[in-house]
C-alpha cells in the first residue's frame, strides 16, 4: 500500500514499497509527459518530469520532480545503480533494497513496547509487553495530583521494563540497522544502549505488537519519495495509460533488430578475421587467437558506443556479499571439470596461450551478450524476457563453430541448447547485480577446464550441470527469495514469523 503525507516545506511524501519502485516511476512518467532527466543529488535520486505547472501567476512552468530517498545502509548506493535508463535504475535500486539484511526494530507507545531482530524478514528474537498507564483525569485538587503521581510511576515502571527488554534483545545482537517507531527517546537514553543509533524513525505507529515488527522492518526498506508539485495525480498506483512512454522505451522490433545486428556483426568479424589471417602471416591455432582478439575489440567498441560501461560493472572489483555468494554455482560449474577422470591433456601451443585466448572469449562474449545485447533488449522487454531472448541469441551465436570447424548436426544442436541455458543463467545474474567482471572470469575458466580435459566429457554430465544452472537462473529471475528455513516470502518481508522469546 502506498502511503502519502504532506512534506515539511511543501510537496508530498510518498512511501513506495521496494518491489513497486519501477511501476511507480513508470506511472510518474506517464502522468507527467515523460522523464526529462534524472541524476543523483545529495542523498537522493532526483527525477525531473517533462511537464509541470506555473509556480504562480505569470511565472514560468516549473517541472515536477521526485526525490527518491532510502535511509538504510547509508542511503542510496553509489552511481553504478543510477543508470541512463531511469526504469533500469529503478529496478536496480529495488534489487538493492531487497537484499537480505539483519534489522533491529524498537517500537514503543503508551506503556506498550515491542523489540526484535529480523533476518531477511524473519524474527530471530523478540520481546513484547503491554503495561497499564493511567490516562489524564479531569479531577482537580489533590485527586489530580495523586492521579498524576500514579500515572508517572506507572510510566516509569513501563519504561524500565522496556529498557531491560531492549538490553536483553539488542544489547549483544549484531544487525545492519536499527529502526524505531513511536516514543523511544526515554528508552534509548539508557547508558546500556548508548551505542544504538536509529537509521529510520516512524512517529506514526499502531499499538506495538510482534506482528508490527515485520511490517515496520518492511516499511523501512521501502523508498520515501518527495514530490515537488507541478502536476496533479502523481502518486496513484493505477497507470494513467497502458502505453509506454516513448522517452523511456523503444519498440520490441527495434530492440531485437539492434541485438541481432550486434550478433551478426560479431559473426561477420569472426569469418572475416579467419579469412584475412593467412594474408597477415597468421596460421593454424593462432588464427583463432587473432579472431578472438578482433571480437574483443569489437565488443569494447560496441559497449563504448552504447555508453554501457557504468552499467556493465566490468571495472567493479566488488559488489555486495550476496553478489559474491551467488557466483558459487558458476565457480562450481567451472571447477567441477577438474575432478573429471583423465585430467588435462598436453595441448599445443601451451596452457598460457589457451588461457589468453579463452580470456578474450570471455571478454568479447560477455560484453556482447550480457551487456550490449541484454541491455538493448531491456529497453523494450521486461528483464525476464530480455534474459531469455539474450540467452537464446547467445546460443545461436555459437553457430560460429561452423566457420571454425566441421561439427556434426548433433554436436551443433547440443552446443546451442547448452550454451543458451548457460547464457540465461549468466544473464539473470547480470540483471540482478550488474557485475560482468566475474562473469568474464568464470566464463573463461569454464571454457578452459572443459576444452583441456583429456577425455571427452559425457553429455549426461553437461546436461545435469546445465539444468542446475537453468534452475538457478530462473530462480534469480523469479524475484522470490526464501527465508532461513526455505519458506517462500511472497512478497518479501511478509513470511512466517519465527517463535518469540
MARROPA-992111 format. One record per residue (C-alpha): residue in one letter; x, y, z. Coordinates in nm, 2 decimals. Layout:
! residues N
aa|X|Y|Z
A|X|Y|Z
...
! end
This chain:
! residues 501
aa|X|Y|Z
X|0.00|0.00|0.00
X|0.13|0.35|-0.10
X|0.13|0.59|0.20
X|0.10|0.96|0.13
X|0.15|1.25|0.37
X|0.24|1.62|0.34
X|0.61|1.71|0.33
X|0.76|1.98|0.55
X|0.84|2.28|0.34
X|0.59|2.19|0.07
X|0.52|1.90|-0.16
X|0.41|1.54|-0.08
X|0.59|1.24|0.07
X|0.50|0.91|-0.08
X|0.62|0.58|0.07
X|0.68|0.32|-0.21
X|0.73|-0.05|-0.14
X|1.07|-0.17|-0.27
X|0.93|-0.40|-0.54
X|0.69|-0.13|-0.67
X|0.95|0.13|-0.75
X|0.98|0.06|-1.12
X|0.60|0.07|-1.16
X|0.58|0.39|-0.96
X|0.85|0.55|-1.19
X|0.65|0.44|-1.50
X|0.33|0.59|-1.36
X|0.51|0.91|-1.27
X|0.64|0.94|-1.63
X|0.30|0.85|-1.78
X|0.12|1.12|-1.58
X|0.38|1.39|-1.63
X|0.47|1.37|-2.00
X|0.78|1.15|-1.96
X|1.11|1.20|-1.78
X|1.33|1.48|-1.89
X|1.63|1.39|-1.67
X|1.74|1.21|-1.36
X|2.05|1.23|-1.15
X|2.20|1.18|-0.81
X|2.16|1.49|-0.59
X|2.29|1.47|-0.24
X|2.14|1.16|-0.07
X|1.85|1.14|-0.32
X|1.78|1.02|-0.67
X|1.61|1.31|-0.84
X|1.37|1.25|-1.13
X|1.25|1.55|-1.34
X|0.94|1.53|-1.55
X|0.88|1.69|-1.89
X|0.56|1.86|-1.77
X|0.48|2.08|-1.48
X|0.27|2.38|-1.37
X|0.34|2.75|-1.32
X|0.49|2.84|-0.98
X|0.25|3.13|-0.97
X|0.05|3.38|-1.18
X|0.27|3.49|-1.47
X|0.56|3.26|-1.36
X|0.73|3.02|-1.59
X|0.64|2.65|-1.58
X|0.82|2.46|-1.30
X|0.89|2.09|-1.38
X|0.75|1.84|-1.14
X|1.03|1.65|-0.97
X|1.05|1.34|-0.75
X|1.33|1.29|-0.50
X|1.37|0.92|-0.41
X|1.54|0.85|-0.08
X|1.64|0.53|0.11
X|1.76|0.56|0.46
X|1.92|0.22|0.54
X|2.28|0.13|0.50
X|2.40|0.49|0.45
X|2.14|0.58|0.19
X|2.13|0.52|-0.18
X|2.43|0.34|-0.32
X|2.69|0.50|-0.55
X|2.64|0.58|-0.92
X|2.66|0.23|-1.05
X|2.29|0.19|-0.97
X|2.19|0.52|-1.14
X|2.16|0.42|-1.50
X|2.10|0.62|-1.81
X|1.76|0.45|-1.83
X|1.55|0.55|-1.53
X|1.35|0.23|-1.54
X|1.67|0.02|-1.52
X|1.79|0.24|-1.24
X|1.46|0.18|-1.05
X|1.50|-0.20|-1.10
X|1.85|-0.20|-0.96
X|1.75|0.02|-0.67
X|1.47|-0.22|-0.59
X|1.71|-0.52|-0.60
X|1.95|-0.34|-0.37
X|1.68|-0.26|-0.12
X|1.56|-0.62|-0.12
X|1.90|-0.77|-0.05
X|1.89|-0.97|0.28
X|1.97|-0.76|0.59
X|1.95|-0.80|0.96
X|1.74|-0.52|1.10
X|1.66|-0.44|1.47
X|1.32|-0.28|1.54
X|1.21|-0.10|1.85
X|0.85|0.02|1.89
X|0.70|0.20|2.20
X|0.37|0.37|2.26
X|0.16|0.43|2.58
X|0.32|0.18|2.80
X|0.35|-0.09|2.53
X|0.67|-0.19|2.36
X|0.79|-0.45|2.11
X|1.15|-0.51|2.02
X|1.31|-0.76|1.79
X|1.58|-0.86|1.55
X|1.48|-0.97|1.20
X|1.69|-1.16|0.94
X|1.56|-1.10|0.59
X|1.21|-1.06|0.73
X|1.20|-1.34|0.98
X|1.20|-1.27|1.36
X|1.50|-1.42|1.53
X|1.44|-1.28|1.88
X|1.18|-1.05|2.02
X|1.01|-0.93|2.34
X|0.66|-0.77|2.35
X|0.47|-0.64|2.65
X|0.19|-0.40|2.74
X|0.16|-0.22|3.08
X|-0.13|-0.02|3.20
X|-0.06|0.35|3.23
X|-0.35|0.56|3.36
X|-0.47|0.84|3.13
X|-0.52|1.20|3.23
X|-0.81|1.28|3.45
X|-1.04|1.59|3.48
X|-1.04|1.57|3.86
X|-0.89|1.87|4.04
X|-0.71|1.94|4.35
X|-0.54|1.66|4.55
X|-0.70|1.39|4.33
X|-0.54|1.53|4.02
X|-0.20|1.54|4.19
X|-0.25|1.18|4.32
X|-0.35|1.06|3.97
X|-0.06|1.24|3.82
X|0.19|1.07|4.06
X|0.03|0.73|3.99
X|0.05|0.79|3.62
X|0.41|0.90|3.64
X|0.50|0.59|3.85
X|0.33|0.36|3.60
X|0.50|0.52|3.30
X|0.84|0.50|3.48
X|0.79|0.13|3.56
X|0.68|0.05|3.20
X|0.98|0.24|3.06
X|1.22|0.05|3.29
X|1.07|-0.29|3.17
X|1.11|-0.17|2.81
X|1.47|-0.07|2.87
X|1.55|-0.41|3.02
X|1.39|-0.58|2.73
X|1.58|-0.38|2.47
X|1.91|-0.45|2.65
X|1.82|-0.83|2.66
X|1.73|-0.84|2.29
X|1.96|-0.58|2.13
X|2.24|-0.55|2.38
X|2.47|-0.82|2.23
X|2.29|-0.86|1.89
X|2.46|-0.78|1.56
X|2.25|-0.61|1.30
X|2.28|-0.38|1.00
X|2.04|-0.10|1.11
X|1.80|0.00|1.39
X|1.45|0.11|1.30
X|1.24|0.28|1.57
X|0.88|0.39|1.60
X|0.67|0.58|1.84
X|0.82|0.74|2.16
X|1.16|0.57|2.22
X|1.38|0.86|2.34
X|1.34|0.77|2.71
X|1.43|0.41|2.63
X|1.74|0.48|2.43
X|1.86|0.72|2.70
X|1.97|0.42|2.90
X|2.35|0.42|2.93
X|2.35|0.05|2.83
X|2.20|0.14|2.49
X|2.43|0.44|2.42
X|2.58|0.26|2.12
X|2.24|0.24|1.94
X|2.15|0.49|1.67
X|1.83|0.48|1.48
X|1.87|0.48|1.10
X|1.49|0.53|1.04
X|1.22|0.65|1.28
X|0.85|0.64|1.23
X|0.64|0.86|1.45
X|0.30|0.72|1.33
X|0.27|0.36|1.46
X|-0.01|0.15|1.58
X|-0.02|-0.04|1.91
X|0.32|-0.22|1.94
X|0.28|-0.59|1.87
X|0.51|-0.86|1.74
X|0.34|-0.86|1.41
X|0.41|-0.49|1.37
X|0.79|-0.56|1.39
X|0.79|-0.73|1.05
X|0.56|-0.47|0.90
X|0.79|-0.19|1.03
X|1.11|-0.35|0.90
X|0.95|-0.40|0.56
X|0.84|-0.04|0.56
X|1.19|0.07|0.65
X|1.35|-0.09|0.34
X|1.10|0.09|0.12
X|1.16|0.42|-0.06
X|1.04|0.77|0.05
X|0.97|0.99|-0.24
X|0.92|1.36|-0.21
X|0.72|1.51|-0.49
X|0.77|1.88|-0.56
X|0.43|2.00|-0.71
X|0.39|2.07|-1.08
X|0.12|1.83|-1.19
X|-0.17|1.65|-1.03
X|-0.23|1.28|-0.97
X|0.13|1.19|-0.94
X|0.12|0.92|-0.69
X|-0.17|0.70|-0.78
X|-0.09|0.33|-0.80
X|-0.31|0.29|-1.11
X|-0.14|0.35|-1.45
X|-0.28|0.65|-1.64
X|-0.22|0.48|-1.97
X|-0.11|0.14|-2.08
X|0.11|0.30|-2.35
X|0.48|0.31|-2.25
X|0.64|0.65|-2.26
X|0.84|0.69|-2.58
X|1.12|0.86|-2.39
X|1.17|0.56|-2.17
X|1.11|0.26|-2.40
X|1.18|0.15|-2.76
X|0.98|-0.09|-2.97
X|1.04|-0.47|-2.94
X|1.12|-0.49|-3.31
X|1.38|-0.22|-3.29
X|1.54|-0.38|-2.98
X|1.56|-0.72|-3.14
X|1.70|-0.57|-3.46
X|1.98|-0.40|-3.27
X|2.06|-0.71|-3.07
X|2.06|-0.92|-3.39
X|2.28|-0.67|-3.57
X|2.54|-0.68|-3.29
X|2.55|-1.06|-3.31
X|2.56|-1.08|-3.69
X|2.84|-0.82|-3.69
X|3.04|-1.03|-3.45
X|2.98|-1.34|-3.66
X|3.10|-1.15|-3.97
X|3.41|-1.03|-3.79
X|3.50|-1.39|-3.70
X|3.46|-1.51|-4.06
X|3.65|-1.21|-4.19
X|3.93|-1.24|-3.94
X|3.98|-1.61|-4.02
X|3.98|-1.52|-4.39
X|4.25|-1.24|-4.37
X|4.46|-1.41|-4.10
X|4.68|-1.61|-4.36
X|4.74|-1.29|-4.55
X|4.88|-1.14|-4.23
X|5.11|-1.44|-4.17
X|4.88|-1.59|-3.90
X|4.83|-1.96|-3.94
X|4.69|-2.26|-3.76
X|4.58|-2.23|-3.40
X|4.68|-1.86|-3.39
X|4.40|-1.77|-3.63
X|4.16|-1.84|-3.35
X|4.35|-1.62|-3.12
X|4.35|-1.35|-3.38
X|3.97|-1.38|-3.43
X|3.91|-1.36|-3.06
X|4.12|-1.05|-3.02
X|3.93|-0.88|-3.30
X|3.60|-0.98|-3.14
X|3.71|-0.84|-2.81
X|3.80|-0.51|-2.97
X|3.46|-0.51|-3.14
X|3.28|-0.57|-2.81
X|3.47|-0.29|-2.64
X|3.37|-0.06|-2.93
X|3.00|-0.15|-2.91
X|2.98|-0.11|-2.53
X|3.16|0.23|-2.57
X|2.92|0.34|-2.85
X|2.61|0.24|-2.64
X|2.76|0.41|-2.33
X|2.72|0.10|-2.12
X|3.04|0.08|-1.93
X|2.90|0.21|-1.60
X|2.61|-0.03|-1.63
X|2.83|-0.33|-1.72
X|3.03|-0.35|-1.39
X|3.34|-0.46|-1.57
X|3.56|-0.24|-1.36
X|3.39|-0.30|-1.03
X|3.61|-0.51|-0.80
X|3.33|-0.59|-0.56
X|2.96|-0.57|-0.51
X|2.77|-0.70|-0.21
X|2.83|-1.02|-0.02
X|2.52|-1.17|-0.17
X|2.66|-1.10|-0.52
X|2.98|-1.28|-0.43
X|2.79|-1.57|-0.28
X|2.57|-1.62|-0.58
X|2.88|-1.67|-0.80
X|2.94|-2.01|-0.64
X|2.72|-2.20|-0.89
X|2.93|-2.07|-1.18
X|3.25|-2.13|-0.99
X|3.14|-2.49|-0.92
X|3.05|-2.55|-1.28
X|3.39|-2.42|-1.39
X|3.59|-2.62|-1.14
X|3.39|-2.95|-1.15
X|3.57|-3.05|-1.46
X|3.90|-3.06|-1.27
X|3.76|-3.37|-1.09
X|3.68|-3.54|-1.42
X|3.90|-3.86|-1.47
X|4.18|-3.82|-1.72
X|4.29|-3.47|-1.61
X|4.42|-3.21|-1.87
X|4.57|-3.32|-2.20
X|4.90|-3.17|-2.33
X|4.75|-2.95|-2.59
X|4.97|-2.72|-2.81
X|5.07|-2.44|-2.80
X|5.05|-2.45|-2.42
X|4.83|-2.36|-2.13
X|4.93|-2.00|-2.12
X|4.82|-1.92|-2.47
X|4.50|-2.12|-2.42
X|4.42|-1.92|-2.11
X|4.48|-1.59|-2.31
X|4.25|-1.68|-2.60
X|3.98|-1.81|-2.37
X|4.00|-1.49|-2.16
X|3.95|-1.30|-2.48
X|3.65|-1.52|-2.55
X|3.51|-1.44|-2.21
X|3.56|-1.06|-2.27
X|3.40|-1.05|-2.61
X|3.11|-1.28|-2.54
X|3.02|-1.13|-2.20
X|3.04|-0.77|-2.32
X|2.85|-0.86|-2.64
X|2.58|-1.08|-2.49
X|2.55|-0.98|-2.13
X|2.59|-0.61|-2.18
X|2.52|-0.48|-2.53
X|2.26|-0.73|-2.64
X|2.09|-0.78|-2.30
X|2.07|-0.41|-2.22
X|1.94|-0.33|-2.57
X|1.66|-0.59|-2.52
X|1.58|-0.44|-2.18
X|1.47|-0.11|-2.34
X|1.17|-0.29|-2.49
X|1.11|-0.61|-2.28
X|1.09|-0.69|-1.91
X|1.41|-0.82|-1.76
X|1.29|-1.18|-1.76
X|1.21|-1.18|-2.13
X|1.52|-0.99|-2.21
X|1.73|-1.25|-2.03
X|1.55|-1.54|-2.21
X|1.59|-1.38|-2.55
X|1.95|-1.28|-2.50
X|2.02|-1.64|-2.37
X|1.88|-1.79|-2.69
X|2.08|-1.54|-2.90
X|2.39|-1.64|-2.70
X|2.33|-2.00|-2.80
X|2.27|-1.90|-3.17
X|2.60|-1.71|-3.18
X|2.78|-2.04|-3.14
X|2.69|-2.11|-3.49
X|3.03|-1.95|-3.55
X|3.15|-2.31|-3.49
X|3.05|-2.37|-3.84
X|3.31|-2.12|-3.95
X|3.59|-2.26|-3.74
X|3.54|-2.64|-3.78
X|3.32|-2.91|-3.92
X|3.09|-3.03|-3.63
X|2.81|-3.27|-3.68
X|2.45|-3.16|-3.67
X|2.40|-3.33|-3.33
X|2.70|-3.15|-3.19
X|2.57|-2.82|-3.31
X|2.22|-2.87|-3.16
X|2.37|-2.99|-2.83
X|2.60|-2.69|-2.81
X|2.32|-2.45|-2.90
X|2.09|-2.58|-2.63
X|2.36|-2.60|-2.35
X|2.51|-2.26|-2.43
X|2.16|-2.10|-2.44
X|2.10|-2.23|-2.09
X|2.43|-2.11|-1.97
X|2.36|-1.77|-2.12
X|2.02|-1.75|-1.94
X|2.19|-1.81|-1.61
X|2.47|-1.56|-1.67
X|2.21|-1.30|-1.79
X|2.00|-1.35|-1.48
X|2.30|-1.28|-1.26
X|2.39|-0.97|-1.47
X|2.04|-0.83|-1.44
X|2.04|-0.88|-1.07
X|2.39|-0.74|-0.99
X|2.52|-0.55|-1.30
X|2.86|-0.71|-1.24
X|3.01|-0.86|-1.56
X|3.37|-0.88|-1.44
X|3.33|-1.21|-1.25
X|3.12|-1.35|-1.54
X|3.41|-1.29|-1.77
X|3.64|-1.48|-1.54
X|3.41|-1.78|-1.47
X|3.32|-1.80|-1.84
X|3.68|-1.82|-1.93
X|3.76|-2.07|-1.66
X|3.47|-2.29|-1.76
X|3.59|-2.29|-2.13
X|3.95|-2.36|-2.01
X|3.87|-2.66|-1.79
X|3.62|-2.81|-2.05
X|3.84|-2.77|-2.36
X|4.15|-2.90|-2.20
X|4.01|-3.22|-2.04
X|4.20|-3.52|-2.19
X|3.89|-3.74|-2.23
X|3.55|-3.64|-2.39
X|3.30|-3.53|-2.13
X|2.97|-3.73|-2.13
X|2.66|-3.55|-2.24
X|2.48|-3.65|-1.92
X|2.73|-3.46|-1.71
X|2.68|-3.15|-1.93
X|2.30|-3.19|-1.91
X|2.30|-3.22|-1.53
X|2.51|-2.91|-1.48
X|2.32|-2.71|-1.73
X|1.98|-2.80|-1.57
X|2.12|-2.69|-1.24
X|2.23|-2.35|-1.38
X|1.89|-2.31|-1.56
X|1.71|-2.36|-1.23
X|1.95|-2.11|-1.06
X|1.89|-1.85|-1.33
X|1.52|-1.89|-1.33
X|1.53|-1.85|-0.95
X|1.71|-1.52|-0.98
X|1.46|-1.40|-1.24
X|1.16|-1.51|-1.04
X|1.22|-1.23|-0.79
X|1.12|-1.45|-0.49
X|1.35|-1.51|-0.20
X|1.35|-1.77|0.07
X|1.38|-1.73|0.44
X|1.63|-1.93|0.65
X|1.41|-2.23|0.67
X|1.33|-2.23|0.30
X|0.98|-2.09|0.34
X|0.90|-1.86|0.05
X|0.85|-1.50|0.13
X|0.59|-1.35|-0.11
X|0.61|-1.06|-0.11
X|0.95|-1.03|0.07
X|0.93|-0.94|0.44
X|0.59|-1.09|0.49
X|0.67|-1.46|0.56
X|0.60|-1.68|0.86
X|0.72|-1.55|1.19
X|0.96|-1.74|1.40
X|0.88|-1.80|1.77
X|0.91|-1.52|2.01
X|1.15|-1.52|2.31
! end
